[in-house]
């Protein structure tokens, strides 16, 4: 039997708290957006660690993975959401999302489910605010500070403001993915 890392349980707990103690985000009509030639998400290698243990990673092709633990070749990686340079987020079961150039993050529900689209959060600078501002994710230096987590996570691969933005998108995508799992 595989041991699920404590960070995964804490993320689920934080998300459950957000979902049960705050009003759901308001439904937002679908936006007509024009995609610029500038990528919204910088696809690159990013690795998130806690106390030296790798928790999650972004691969240069946009796939994300999180670890269920193990060592070396025995380490077990589970696929996470896929990020695309144009800001599209791909989850399972027909759920998608998008990150707008202004930092707004939307979740687009499964076909036929309502609301069709909701505002999930917003990235501004090195901060991502989820829902009704009860949960804030921040990048400070080379660390990722998650809600309700006493220990910052190390981020390997940060080089500039665009890579810090990508780390925030990655963290928000994992929160969205956890919300989908809980449905």
Buried (B, 14 or more C-beta within 10 A) or exposed (E): EEEEBEBBEBBBEBBEBBBEEBEEBEEBEEEEEEBEEEBBBBBBEBBBBBEEEBBBBBBEEBBBBBBEBEEEEEEEBEEBBBBBBBBBBBBEEEBBBBBBEEBBBBBBBBEEEEBBBBBBBBBEEBBBBBBEEEBEBBBEEBBBBBBEBEEBBBBEBBEEEBBBBBBBBBBBBBBBBBBBEEE
